Amino acid sequence: MTTTTTAATERLDCRVRLLREEGSRLTNSGKPAAGARKLRAALRILCWPAESFPGGEEVRRAHPVLTSHVLISLGLAEAEQGDTARGLATLEAAGLLVNDHDRPILLQQRGLVLHRAGRLDEALPLFDEAVPLLERAGEPFALTSALLNRVYLNLSLGKTRRAREDLNACRIIAAREGFVLTEAKVEHDAGYCAVLEGDIPAALRAFDNAGALYAEHGAGYLPVLRMDKARALLAAGLGREAGRELDAAFALFTSDRFSVDYAWAELTRAQTALACGDPATARNWAARAGRRFRRHGDHAWSAVADLTVVRARLALTSSPAALVPVAHRLADRLRALGLGHDADLADLLAARALFAAGRPDQAREIPALSRRAGPATPLDVRLLRRLLRAKAHTSSGPALRELRAGLDLLHAQRRRWASVELRAAVAGLGAELAGEGLGIALATASPRQVFAWTERCRAQAFLAQPVRAPADQEVREALAEIRQLSENERAAELRGRADALAQARVRRRRLEHLIRQRTWQQDGGGPSRRIVSLPAVQARLANRVLISLVDREGDLSALVVGERSVTLVPLGPTGVVTEAVHRLLSDLDALCGRVLPARLEAALTKSLNVELTTLSRAVAGPLRRLLGDRDAVIVPTGDLGLLPWGLLPEFRGRPVTVAPSASVWTFAQQTARPAIRGGALLVAGPRLPNAEAEVVGIHTVRPDARCLTGSAATVAAVLRALDGVDVAHLVAHGHHQPDNVLFSCLDLADGPLMAYDLTALAVAPRHVVLSACDVGRATVRAGDELLGFSAALLYAGTSTVVASLARVPDDLAVEVMKSYHRAVAAGVDPARALAGTSAIDTRIPLVCFGAG
């Protein structure tokens, strides 16, 4: 060979290698279409394929290895764009040229394409063959690729232990060799592994770590990361938040949609819609994903998409029996593809359809109903199996045992999480089990059975140990910026600067989301308290009656518990009561603190009295005989938690305590700290008429109290003073944020004191009075889980919170609060002290929450 020929060959090699490296980089960064263009350009230089370059035989003979390398890379790029058959054919062509040294790379590339096509049983042996060959060949980068691909395959099969073994090996190699993108992939897969194991905080931490590395070294992977993060949030019951992550993923996919990942995102969107109670939307997304998977030749994932379609159709159909053969055929398909858990789910859906069609005997014959769950069985399959087993039983005892076992799975999850938001959200995953159990308990007509069941599935997040927020510098900076932004928003409003206002709100929402994400990533704080028994509650009642309200499919009942009795009282339609509550609150707010025309005031007063009469007849009246003259502890359900009970004639002047559950009230009673003389804090926020006058008035009753007013009432100063204080009284503008409850707040001198801030308290205040509109309200989630500012204090360990559920007239607030504190300082318990203020005015919407 001449010098000139050698030089030309070297230039050709160099150009091809550069194109291959660039093409592989683009494919591995999530841009396979661009990668394929580079790789085909390299093949043209190599005169491949032969039929397109009849005069290129000499070039082809000189570069078989290099050609095989380019073909191996191109096979993956083609498959990643949705053409599995073409990708496999390209890899087959590479196999005719590849040498022994490169054969393991070809094996793992073929395995990856088969895996992405859902042909799992064909893919796994190829990886198992490739990994030891790459270890012996001393090819660290190719080895990490093969290991990661095997990780992903094992995760698809639910084999998390094997996946973690490969991840650990891969992490060591990547750190040693400086493979940063590989380190990002390890973090990403570790996060998905944690999702499958139910460790959502660990998953979200890993996804955050992967995201930081991807942003710098592999932005093309960010949409897939957002999709997997959505799956984690969905597994925790945060369907709406999962939807937001998917929106972000779809926006990133639009620049370079490679079909299979886009189809996964569509399928996850379908599952999210199903979890959020929108089966019609779920059916449409799942059908779209299934079509895309089929175009890709992905048999396994198309079957999983079809499974989601069946779940959605079952929720929509009025003819469930027609879906039974569909579900059975799908189960056979899934089992043949090696997807045993999904096959079980399909069979369970068939059983569910049979129960819905009134054919329980046939449903009981389905083997999946009695199959034992393994450690890798997904949570949704376990929960559905428990629900259907309960339906299969003809007596209440075994049925309730199945449902309790299902709810215990959720309680085990809840204990692993520190975030109150996650603890509350997971109740939604067990809503069907809880409802089925309540229906069975009510059908027994046993008040004791109803009590036991309602306590098992109501406000369970309160039973977990409070966890103090970590000292995270990024979170502290975000909180400080949010406080500054609140001032910026107010200034923009006053100046009429809509653009500045919108900009500040967008930035604040981003910061709030960052803080929420940090809370989701925190691990739990150990064992939960046990649910209390009926005798334990009765032992604490003394001269009280506990009224636990129960809603079952729109029918309201009251469980009335006395010291020696328990009675179940049907009350009627829940809708009538909740509508009256909302109209009552609207009337109270309209009447408060403003001078109205006489006719309007009279109309509002008349409307208010009508709603009070409606509520009295529907709820309180039927309980009057059982109440007698005793104090009341009320456990509301749903929007009845918004009712200021002391306004009803039957409760006016009567000590009333409102608690999330009988267990929470009993624990609050048992653990309440004794009052400390002189240990009081009084705080006045800005821009609130009579706030300082209220503090001054209470100070005459509590002369030893510490006062923070004006510029001294900063967030930091108030938090320091709140920590461990005996009694705290805060007068400020309040804001309940129903869509972002962690950021419900009180306005202080330098910005908002948020519900999130309370998680930093080492010792919660014993007794807190919130003289502020709105912050007594809470957002009620499935399972009567409560989230809001007052609820945050109870979660933190405060025994008693007195707060308003509507506006309190400024001219009455000072007198009411002086009367209240005078009684409490004299040793009267909070519920009785609050009842005494009704002598001043009968329309004060204050409520005593907690121990009372």
C-alpha positions in Angstrom: 0.0 0.0 0.0 1.4 3.4 -1.0 1.9 6.3 1.4 -0.8 8.2 -0.3 -3.3 5.3 0.1 -2.4 4.9 3.8 -3.0 8.6 4.4 -6.3 8.4 2.6 -7.3 5.4 4.6 -6.4 7.1 7.9 -8.4 10.2 6.9 -11.4 8.0 6.1 -11.1 6.1 9.4 -10.8 9.4 11.3 -13.9 10.9 9.6 -16.0 7.7 10.2 -14.9 7.4 13.8 -15.9 11.0 14.5 -19.3 10.5 12.9 -19.9 7.3 14.8 -18.9 8.9 18.1 -21.2 11.8 17.4 -24.0 9.6 16.2 -23.7 7.4 19.3 -23.5 10.4 21.6 -26.7 11.8 20.1 -28.5 8.5 20.4 -27.4 8.0 24.0 -28.5 11.6 24.8 -32.0 10.8 23.7 -31.8 12.1 20.1 -31.8 9.0 17.9 -33.0 10.6 14.7 -30.1 13.0 14.7 -27.8 10.2 15.7 -29.0 8.0 12.8 -28.3 10.8 10.3 -24.6 10.9 11.5 -24.3 7.1 11.3 -25.7 6.8 7.9 -23.3 9.5 6.7 -20.5 7.3 8.1 -21.8 4.3 6.2 -21.8 6.3 3.0 -18.1 7.0 3.4 -17.6 3.2 4.0 -19.6 2.5 0.7 -22.2 0.5 2.6 -24.5 -1.1 1.6 -22.9 -2.7 -1.4 -25.9 -2.4 -3.8 -25.8 1.4 -3.3 -22.1 1.7 -4.0 -21.1 -0.8 -6.8 -17.6 0.6 -7.1 -16.8 0.5 -3.4 -15.7 -3.0 -2.9 -12.1 -2.0 -2.1 -13.3 0.4 0.7 -15.6 -2.2 2.2 -12.9 -4.9 2.3 -10.5 -2.5 4.0 -12.9 -1.6 6.9 -15.1 -4.5 8.0 -14.6 -3.9 11.7 -15.3 -0.2 11.5 -18.4 -0.9 9.4 -19.7 -3.3 12.0 -19.2 -0.7 14.7 -21.2 1.8 12.8 -24.0 -0.8 12.0 -24.2 -1.7 15.7 -24.7 1.9 16.7 -27.2 2.5 13.8 -29.3 -0.6 14.8 -30.0 1.0 18.2 -30.7 4.4 16.7 -33.2 2.9 14.2 -35.0 0.9 16.9 -35.1 3.9 19.2 -37.1 5.8 16.5 -39.8 3.1 16.6 -38.6 0.7 13.8 -37.6 -2.4 15.8 -37.6 -4.7 12.7 -35.2 -2.4 10.8 -32.9 -2.1 13.9 -32.7 -5.8 14.3 -32.0 -6.3 10.6 -29.2 -3.7 10.8 -27.7 -5.6 13.8 -28.0 -8.9 11.8 -25.9 -7.2 9.1 -23.4 -6.2 11.7 -23.2 -9.8 12.9 -21.8 -10.8 9.5 -18.8 -8.4 9.9 -18.2 -8.3 13.7 -15.0 -9.8 15.2 -14.8 -11.8 18.4 -13.7 -8.8 20.4 -16.8 -6.8 19.5 -19.3 -9.7 19.7 -20.4 -8.9 23.3 -21.2 -5.3 22.3 -23.4 -6.7 19.5 -25.0 -9.1 22.0 -25.9 -6.4 24.4 -27.1 -4.0 21.7 -29.4 -6.7 20.3 -30.6 -7.4 23.9 -31.4 -3.7 24.4 -33.4 -3.5 21.2 -35.4 -6.7 22.1 -36.0 -5.4 25.6 -37.3 -2.0 24.2 -39.6 -4.1 22.0 -40.9 -5.9 25.1 -39.4 -9.3 24.2 -37.9 -9.7 27.7 -37.4 -13.5 27.6 -35.3 -13.1 24.4 -33.3 -10.2 25.8 -32.1 -11.4 29.2 -29.9 -14.3 27.9 -28.1 -11.9 25.6 -27.1 -9.6 28.5 -26.2 -12.6 30.6 -23.9 -13.8 27.8 -22.4 -10.3 27.1 -21.5 -9.2 30.7 -18.8 -11.8 31.5 -17.3 -11.4 28.0 -17.0 -7.7 28.5 -15.5 -8.2 32.0 -12.8 -10.4 30.5 -12.2 -8.1 27.6 -11.5 -5.1 29.9 -14.1 -2.8 28.2 -15.4 -0.7 31.1 -17.7 1.6 29.1 -19.3 -1.2 27.2 -19.6 -3.2 30.4 -21.4 -0.4 32.2 -23.8 -0.1 29.3 -24.5 -3.8 29.4 -25.0 -3.7 33.2 -27.4 -0.8 33.0 -29.4 -2.5 30.3 -29.6 -5.6 32.4 -30.7 -3.5 35.3 -33.5 -2.0 33.3 -34.6 -5.4 32.1 -34.7 -6.8 35.7 -36.6 -3.8 36.8 -39.2 -4.5 34.1 -39.5 -8.0 35.5 -39.7 -6.6 39.1 -36.4 -8.2 40.2 -35.1 -5.3 42.2 -32.5 -7.3 44.2 -30.7 -8.4 41.0 -31.0 -4.9 39.6 -29.3 -3.4 42.7 -26.4 -5.8 42.4 -25.7 -4.6 38.9 -26.2 -1.0 39.9 -23.6 -1.2 42.6 -21.1 -2.8 40.2 -21.9 -0.1 37.6 -21.5 2.7 40.2 -18.0 1.6 41.1 -16.8 1.4 37.5 -18.4 4.7 36.5 -16.8 6.5 39.5 -13.4 4.9 38.8 -13.4 5.7 35.1 -15.0 9.1 35.3 -18.2 8.2 33.3 -20.4 11.0 34.4 -23.4 10.3 32.2 -23.2 6.7 33.4 -23.3 7.9 37.0 -26.5 9.8 36.1 -28.1 6.7 34.6 -27.2 4.7 37.8 -28.9 7.3 39.9 -31.9 7.3 37.6 -32.3 3.5 37.7 -31.7 3.5 41.5 -34.6 5.9 41.8 -36.9 3.6 39.7 -35.7 0.6 41.8 -36.8 2.5 44.9 -40.2 3.3 43.3 -40.8 -0.5 42.8 -39.7 -1.1 46.4 -42.1 1.6 47.7 -39.4 3.9 49.0 -40.7 7.1 47.5 -38.4 9.6 49.4 -35.3 7.6 48.3 -36.6 7.5 44.7 -37.2 11.3 44.5 -33.7 12.0 46.0 -32.1 9.7 43.4 -34.2 11.3 40.6 -33.0 14.8 41.7 -29.4 13.7 41.7 -29.8 12.2 38.2 -31.5 15.4 37.0 -28.6 17.6 38.0 -26.2 15.4 36.1 -28.5 15.0 33.0 -28.9 18.8 32.8 -25.2 19.1 32.2 -24.3 15.9 30.4 -27.4 14.3 28.9 -30.4 16.7 28.5 -32.1 14.2 26.2 -32.8 11.9 29.1 -34.7 14.6 31.1 -38.2 13.7 29.7 -37.8 10.1 30.6 -36.7 11.2 34.1 -39.7 13.4 34.5 -41.9 10.5 33.4 -40.4 8.2 36.0 -40.7 10.9 38.7 -44.4 11.1 37.7 -44.7 7.3 38.3 -43.2 7.8 41.8 -45.7 10.5 42.7 -48.5 8.4 41.3 -47.4 5.5 43.5 -47.6 7.9 46.5 -51.2 9.0 45.6 -50.2 12.4 44.3 -52.0 12.2 41.0 -52.3 15.9 40.2 -48.6 16.4 40.9 -47.8 13.4 38.7 -49.8 15.1 35.9 -47.7 18.2 36.1 -44.5 16.2 35.8 -45.9 14.5 32.7 -46.8 17.9 31.2 -43.2 18.9 31.6 -42.1 15.5 30.0 -44.4 15.9 27.0 -43.1 19.5 26.4 -39.5 18.1 26.3 -40.4 15.2 24.1 -41.8 17.4 21.3 -38.4 18.4 20.1 -37.3 14.8 19.4 -40.0 12.2 20.1 -38.6 8.8 19.9 -41.6 6.7 19.8 -41.2 4.1 22.6 -40.5 6.7 25.4 -43.3 8.9 24.2 -45.6 5.9 24.3 -44.5 5.2 27.9 -45.3 8.8 28.8 -48.8 8.4 27.2 -49.3 5.2 29.2 -48.3 6.9 32.4 -50.7 9.8 31.6 -53.4 7.2 31.2 -52.6 5.6 34.6 -52.6 9.1 36.2 -56.0 9.9 34.7 -57.3 6.6 36.1 -55.9 7.3 39.5 -57.5 10.8 39.4 -61.0 9.3 38.7 -61.1 10.1 35.0 -61.5 6.8 33.2 -62.6 8.2 29.9 -59.4 10.2 29.5 -57.4 7.2 30.7 -58.9 5.0 28.0 -58.0 7.5 25.3 -54.4 7.9 26.4 -53.9 4.2 26.9 -55.3 3.4 23.5 -53.0 6.0 21.9 -50.0 4.5 23.8 -51.0 1.0 22.7 -51.1 2.0 19.0 -47.7 3.6 19.3 -46.2 0.5 21.0 -47.6 -1.7 18.3 -46.1 0.4 15.6 -42.8 0.0 17.4 -43.2 -3.8 17.5 -43.3 -3.7 21.4 -45.6 -6.6 22.2 -45.2 -6.5 26.0 -45.9 -2.8 26.5 -48.8 -2.8 24.0 -50.3 -5.5 26.2 -49.8 -3.4 29.3 -51.4 -0.5 27.5 -54.4 -2.7 26.6 -54.6 -3.7 30.3 -55.0 0.0 31.2 -57.7 0.3 28.6 -59.6 -2.6 30.2 -59.3 -1.0 33.6 -60.8 2.2 32.2 -63.5 0.5 30.3 -64.5 -1.4 33.5 -65.0 1.9 35.3 -67.1 3.2 32.5 -69.2 0.3 31.4 -72.8 -0.6 32.3 -72.2 -4.2 31.0 -69.2 -5.5 33.0 -69.9 -9.1 32.0 -68.8 -8.3 28.4 -65.3 -7.5 29.6 -64.7 -10.8 31.3 -63.5 -12.7 28.2 -61.5 -9.6 27.1 -59.7 -9.6 30.4 -59.0 -13.3 30.4 -57.6 -13.2 26.8 -55.4 -10.3 27.8 -54.2 -12.3 30.9 -53.1 -15.1 28.6 -51.2 -12.7 26.4 -49.4 -11.1 29.3 -48.5 -14.4 30.9 -47.0 -15.6 27.6 -44.9 -12.5 27.5 -43.5 -13.2 31.0 -45.5 -10.5 32.7 -46.9 -12.5 35.5 -48.0 -9.6 37.8 -49.8 -7.8 34.9 -51.5 -11.1 34.0 -52.7 -11.5 37.5 -54.1 -8.0 37.4 -56.0 -8.8 34.2 -57.5 -11.9 35.8 -58.4 -9.8 38.9 -60.2 -7.3 36.6 -62.2 -10.3 35.2 -63.1 -11.2 38.7 -64.1 -7.6 39.4 -66.3 -7.5 36.3 -68.0 -10.7 37.5 -68.7 -9.3 40.9 -70.1 -6.2 39.3 -72.3 -8.3 37.0 -73.7 -10.1 40.0 -71.9 -13.4 39.3 -69.9 -13.9 42.5 -69.7 -17.7 42.3 -67.8 -17.5 38.9 -65.6 -14.7 40.3 -64.5 -16.9 43.2 -63.2 -19.5 40.8 -60.5 -17.3 39.3 -57.1 -18.6 40.6 -55.5 -15.1 40.8 -57.9 -14.3 43.6 -56.3 -16.8 46.0 -52.7 -16.5 44.7 -50.2 -15.3 47.3 -48.4 -12.0 46.7 -44.6 -12.1 46.4 -42.3 -9.3 47.5 -42.2 -7.9 43.9 -46.0 -7.9 43.5 -47.0 -4.2 42.8 -49.0 -2.5 45.4 -52.0 -1.9 43.2 -52.3 -5.6 42.5 -52.1 -6.4 46.2 -54.8 -3.9 47.1 -57.1 -5.0 44.4 -56.7 -8.7 45.3 -57.5 -7.8 49.0 -60.6 -5.9 47.9 -61.9 -8.8 45.7 -61.2 -11.4 48.3 -63.3 -9.3 50.7 -66.1 -9.3 48.1 -65.7 -13.1 47.8 -66.5 -13.7 51.5 -70.1 -14.2 52.5 -69.6 -13.2 56.2 -68.4 -9.8 57.5 -65.5 -11.1 59.7 -63.3 -12.6 57.0 -64.2 -9.8 54.6 -63.1 -7.1 57.0 -59.9 -9.0 57.8 -59.0 -9.0 54.1 -59.7 -5.2 53.9 -57.7 -4.5 57.1 -54.7 -6.4 55.6 -54.9 -4.2 52.5 -55.0 -1.0 54.6 -52.1 -2.3 56.7 -50.0 -2.3 53.5 -50.7 1.5 53.1 -49.9 2.1 56.8 -46.6 0.4 56.3 -45.9 2.8 53.4 -47.0 5.8 55.4 -44.6 5.1 58.3 -41.6 5.3 55.8 -42.4 8.9 54.9 -41.9 12.2 56.8 -44.0 14.4 54.5 -47.4 15.0 55.9 -48.6 15.6 52.3 -47.4 12.1 51.3 -48.9 10.6 54.4 -52.2 12.1 53.7 -52.2 11.4 49.9 -51.6 7.7 50.3 -55.0 7.3 51.8 -56.4 7.8 48.3 -54.9 4.5 47.2 -57.0 2.7 49.8 -60.2 4.6 49.3 -62.0 1.6 47.8 -61.0 -0.7 50.6 -62.0 1.8 53.2 -65.4 2.4 51.5 -66.0 -1.4 51.1 -65.2 -1.9 54.8 -67.5 0.9 55.9 -70.3 -0.6 53.8 -69.8 -4.0 55.4 -69.6 -2.5 58.9 -72.8 -0.4 58.4 -74.6 -3.5 57.0 -73.9 -5.3 60.3 -75.8 -2.5 62.1 -73.2 -2.9 64.9 -72.1 0.5 66.2 -69.0 -1.0 67.7 -68.0 -2.4 64.3 -68.6 0.9 62.6 -66.5 2.7 65.2 -63.6 0.3 64.8 -63.7 0.6 61.0 -64.0 4.4 60.8 -61.0 4.8 63.1 -59.0 2.4 61.0 -59.4 4.5 57.8 -59.8 8.1 59.0 -57.1 10.7 59.4 -54.4 8.1 59.7 -51.6 10.6 58.9 -52.1 12.2 62.3 -51.0 8.9 63.9 -47.5 9.1 62.5 -44.7 10.6 64.6 -44.0 14.2 63.6 -40.6 14.7 61.9 -38.7 17.9 62.1 -37.7 19.5 58.8 -34.0 19.2 57.9 -31.8 22.2 58.0 -31.5 22.5 54.2 -29.7 25.6 53.0 -31.4 25.7 49.7 -34.8 25.4 51.4 -34.0 28.2 53.8 -33.0 30.5 50.9 -36.2 29.6 49.1 -38.3 30.4 52.1 -36.5 33.8 52.5 -37.1 34.6 48.8 -40.8 33.6 49.1 -41.2 36.1 51.9 -39.6 38.8 49.9 -41.7 37.9 46.9 -44.9 38.3 49.0 -43.9 41.9 49.6 -43.1 42.4 45.9 -46.5 41.0 45.0 -48.2 43.4 47.3 -46.2 46.4 46.0 -47.0 45.4 42.4 -50.8 45.2 43.2 -50.7 48.6 44.8 -49.0 50.1 41.8 -51.1 48.3 39.3 -48.1 46.5 37.8 -49.7 43.3 36.4 -46.5 42.2 34.7 -44.4 42.4 37.8 -47.2 40.7 39.8 -47.4 37.8 37.4 -43.6 37.4 37.3 -43.4 37.3 41.1 -46.2 34.7 41.4 -44.6 32.4 38.8 -41.3 32.6 40.7 -43.0 32.0 44.0 -44.8 28.9 42.7 -41.5 27.5 41.5 -40.0 28.0 44.9 -43.0 26.4 46.6 -42.7 23.4 44.4 -39.0 23.1 45.2 -39.8 23.1 48.9 -42.6 20.5 48.5 -40.2 18.3 46.6 -37.7 18.5 49.5 -40.4 17.4 52.0 -41.3 14.4 49.8 -37.6 13.3 49.9 -37.4 13.1 53.7 -37.5 9.7 55.4 -40.1 8.8 58.1 -39.7 9.0 61.8 -40.3 5.5 63.1 -43.4 3.7 64.3 -46.9 5.2 64.3 -49.3 5.3 67.3 -51.9 2.5 67.4 -55.5 3.2 66.8 -57.4 3.4 70.1 -60.2 1.0 71.1 -63.7 2.0 71.9 -63.3 1.4 75.6 -60.1 3.6 75.6 -62.1 6.4 74.2 -65.0 5.9 76.6 -62.6 6.0 79.5 -61.6 9.6 78.5 -65.1 11.0 77.9 -66.1 11.9 81.5 -69.1 14.2 81.0 -68.7 14.3 77.2 -70.3 12.7 74.2 -68.3 11.9 71.1 -70.1 12.3 67.8 -68.3 10.6 64.8 -70.0 11.5 61.5 -69.9 8.9 58.7 -70.6 9.4 55.0 -71.2 6.3 52.9 -72.1 6.9 49.3 -74.0 10.1 50.0 -75.8 8.9 53.2 -74.8 10.6 56.4 -74.9 8.8 59.8 -73.7 9.7 63.3 -72.0 7.4 65.7 -72.7 8.7 69.2 -70.4 7.4 71.8 -71.1 7.9 75.5 -69.2 6.6 78.6 -71.3 3.4 78.6 -73.1 3.4 75.3 -72.6 3.6 71.5 -75.5 4.4 69.1 -75.6 4.6 65.3 -78.1 7.3 64.1 -79.0 7.7 60.4 -79.2 11.3 59.4 -80.0 11.6 55.7 -78.4 12.9 52.5 -74.9 14.3 52.9 -75.4 16.7 50.0 -78.1 18.7 51.8 -75.8 19.2 54.8 -72.7 20.2 52.9 -74.6 22.7 50.7 -76.0 24.3 53.8 -72.5 24.5 55.3 -71.1 26.3 52.3 -74.0 28.8 52.1 -73.6 29.4 55.9 -69.9 30.3 55.5 -70.7 32.6 52.6 -73.3 34.4 54.6 -71.0 34.8 57.6 -68.2 36.3 55.5 -70.7 38.7 53.8 -72.0 39.9 57.1 -68.7 40.3 58.8 -66.9 43.7 59.3 -68.8 45.8 56.8 -71.7 48.3 56.9 -74.4 47.0 54.7 -77.7 48.4 53.5 -80.4 47.5 55.9 -82.3 45.4 53.4 -79.2 43.4 52.3 -78.2 42.8 55.9 -81.7 41.6 56.7 -81.6 39.2 53.7 -78.2 37.8 54.6 -79.3 37.4 58.3 -82.5 35.6 57.1 -80.4 33.3 54.8 -78.0 32.6 57.7 -80.8 31.6 60.0 -82.3 29.4 57.3 -79.0 27.5 56.9 -78.6 27.1 60.7 -82.1 25.7 60.9 -81.4 23.3 58.0 -78.2 22.1 59.8 -79.9 21.9 63.1 -82.7 19.7 61.7 -80.4 17.5 59.6 -77.6 16.9 62.0 -78.0 18.2 65.5 -81.7 17.7 66.1 -81.7 13.9 65.7 -78.9 13.8 68.3 -80.4 16.1 70.9 -81.7 13.3 73.2 -78.4 11.4 73.1 -76.5 14.7 73.8 -78.4 15.7 76.9 -76.5 18.4 78.7 -73.0 17.0 78.1 -70.0 18.5 76.3 -69.4 17.4 72.8 -66.4 16.0 70.9 -67.2 16.0 67.2 -65.3 14.1 64.5 -66.6 15.5 61.2 -66.4 14.0 57.7 -65.7 15.8 54.4 -66.9 19.4 54.3 -68.6 19.1 57.7 -65.1 20.0 59.0 -65.8 23.6 57.8 -68.9 24.0 60.1 -68.6 26.3 63.1 -70.5 24.0 65.4 -71.1 26.4 68.2 -73.5 28.5 66.0 -76.1 25.7 65.9 -78.7 26.1 68.6 -78.1 22.6 70.1 -74.4 23.5 70.6 -74.6 27.2 71.4 -73.0 27.7 74.9 -72.0 24.1 75.0 -68.3 23.1 75.2 -67.5 21.6 71.7 -64.2 20.2 70.6 -63.6 19.2 66.9 -61.0 16.4 66.3 -59.8 14.6 63.1 -60.6 11.2 64.7 -61.5 9.7 68.1 -57.9 8.3 68.2 -56.4 11.7 67.6 -58.6 13.3 70.3 -57.7 10.5 72.8 -53.9 10.9 72.1 -54.2 14.7 72.4 -55.9 14.2 75.8 -53.4 11.7 77.0 -50.3 13.7 75.9 -51.4 17.3 76.7 -48.7 19.1 78.7 -49.9 20.8 81.9 -50.4 24.6 81.6 -47.5 26.8 82.7 -48.3 30.0 84.5 -46.9 33.0 82.6 -45.7 31.1 79.6 -47.6 33.0 76.9 -46.8 34.7 73.6 -48.9 37.4 71.9 -48.3 38.4 68.3 -49.8 41.1 66.1 -49.3 41.1 62.4 -49.3 44.1 60.0 -52.1 45.9 58.1 -54.8 44.5 60.3 -57.1 47.0 62.1 -57.3 46.4 65.9 -54.5 43.7 65.8 -52.3 45.6 68.3 -55.4 46.6 70.3 -56.3 42.9 70.6 -52.8 42.1 71.8 -52.9 45.0 74.3 -56.4 43.9 75.6 -55.2 40.3 76.1 -52.1 41.5 77.8 -54.2 43.0 80.5 -55.4 39.5 81.2 -52.0 37.9 80.8 -49.6 40.6 82.0 -46.6 38.2 82.0 -47.0 37.4 78.3 -44.3 38.3 75.8 -45.6 40.6 73.0 -44.3 40.8 69.5 -45.9 43.6 67.5 -44.9 46.0 64.6 -41.5 45.4 63.2 -40.6 43.0 66.0 -43.1 40.5 64.7 -40.9 38.9 62.2 -41.1 35.2 61.1 -37.8 34.3 62.7 -38.7 36.0 66.0 -42.2 34.4 66.1 -40.8 30.9 65.3 -38.2 31.2 68.1 -40.8 32.4 70.5 -43.3 29.7 69.5 -40.9 26.9 70.1 -42.1 25.1 73.3 -44.3 28.1 74.5 -47.3 27.2 76.6 -49.9 29.5 75.0 -49.6 31.5 71.8 -52.1 34.0 70.4 -51.5 35.3 66.9 -53.5 38.1 65.4 -52.8 38.5 61.6 -54.2 38.3 58.2 -54.6 34.6 57.3 -54.6 32.8 54.0 -55.7 29.2 53.4 -54.2 27.8 50.2 -56.4 24.9 49.2 -54.2 23.9 46.2 -50.9 24.3 48.0 -51.7 23.7 51.7 -48.1 23.7 53.0 -48.1 27.5 52.2 -51.2 28.4 54.0 -50.0 31.3 56.1 -50.2 34.2 58.5 -48.9 37.6 57.4 -46.1 38.9 59.7 -43.9 42.0 59.6 -41.4 40.6 57.0 -43.6 38.2 55.1 -45.7 35.1 55.6 -45.3 32.5 58.4 -46.2 29.3 56.5 -47.5 26.0 57.6 -44.2 24.5 56.3 -42.3 26.7 58.8 -44.0 24.9 61.7 -42.2 21.7 60.8 -39.0 23.3 62.0 -40.3 23.6 65.6 -38.4 21.4 68.1 -41.3 21.5 70.6 -44.7 22.6 69.4 -46.6 25.2 71.5 -49.1 23.5 73.8 -52.1 25.8 73.0 -52.5 28.2 70.0 -55.2 30.7 69.3 -55.3 32.0 65.6 -57.3 35.2 65.5 -57.1 35.3 61.7 -59.6 34.6 58.9 -59.4 31.4 56.8 -56.6 29.5 58.6 -59.0 27.4 60.6 -60.1 25.8 57.4 -58.4 22.7 56.0 -58.3 20.9 52.7 -59.9 17.5 53.1 -58.3 14.6 51.2 -59.5 11.0 50.8 -59.8 9.3 54.2 -60.7 12.6 55.9 -57.0 13.5 55.9 -56.6 17.2 56.7 -54.1 19.7 55.4 -53.8 23.4 56.4 -52.3 25.8 58.9 -54.3 24.7 61.9 -53.8 21.0 60.9 -50.0 21.7 60.6 -50.0 22.7 64.3 -51.8 19.6 65.3 -49.4 17.4 63.3 -46.5 19.2 65.0 -47.8 18.2 68.4 -49.9 21.2 69.6 -52.7 19.8 71.8 -55.3 22.5 71.2 -55.8 25.0 68.4 -58.6 27.6 68.5 -59.2 29.2 65.1 -61.9 30.8 63.0 -63.7 29.1 60.0 -65.0 32.5 58.8 -64.3 36.2 59.4 -64.6 37.5 62.9 -65.9 41.1 63.2 -63.1 43.4 64.3 -65.3 45.2 66.9 -66.0 41.9 68.7 -62.6 40.2 68.4 -61.0 42.1 71.3 -63.8 41.5 73.7 -64.2 37.8 72.7 -60.5 37.1 73.0 -60.1 38.9 76.4 -63.0 36.8 77.7 -61.5 33.6 76.3 -58.0 34.2 77.8 -59.4 35.4 81.1 -61.2 32.0 81.5 -58.2 29.9 80.3 -55.8 31.8 82.6 -58.2 30.9 85.4 -57.9 27.2 84.6 -61.0 26.7 82.5 -60.3 24.3 79.6 -60.3 25.8 76.1 -63.5 24.3 74.8 -65.5 25.5 77.8 -63.8 29.0 77.7 -64.7 29.3 74.0 -68.3 28.3 74.8 -68.5 31.1 77.3 -67.8 33.7 74.6 -71.2 33.0 73.0 -72.7 35.3 75.7 -71.0 38.2 73.9 -72.2 37.2 70.4 -73.9 34.1 69.1 -72.3 34.3 65.6 -68.6 34.0 66.4 -67.3 31.2 64.1 -64.4 30.1 66.3 -63.8 26.4 66.8 -61.7 24.5 69.3 -59.6 21.8 67.6 -57.6 18.9 69.2 -57.8 18.0 72.9 -60.3 20.8 73.9 
